[in-house]
Amino acid sequence: MTLSNPQGSLVTPAIGTAAASTDINDNDDQTSISIAADDVSVDESAGTITFTVTRTGDAQGSQTVDYALSGTADGSDVSDAGTGSVTFAEGETVKIITLNLTDDLLDETPRPSP
């Protein structure tokens, strides 16, 4: 802040200290977006698999994150593209991604449990 243009009715004052400053500290928490599988494993006859995407920290404004299916799953396992994006609106903290599974006749070796 800076003082200038001093005026007075009888005497014009002199400016002693003309400027002062202060810092404005941001008090908003850093935003973080995470994903978790709702089930550790799903039989392909289940029809769908879901993932929960969670936004923590400051939920102001909108934020978008892309997702892509990875690992051993491919186009024969899901009927969706397996890619897309999730957009959080102001104040939203949870989104669900649902992929449609293909119940095929292929003999696929299951992955070992973690």
Buried (B, 14 or more C-beta within 10 A) or exposed (E): EEEEEEEEEEEEEEEEEEEEEEEEEEEEEEBEBEEEEEEEEBEBEEEEBEBEBEBEEBBEEEBEBEBEBEEEBEEEBBEBEBEEEBEBEEEEEEBEBEBEBEEEEEEEEEEEEE
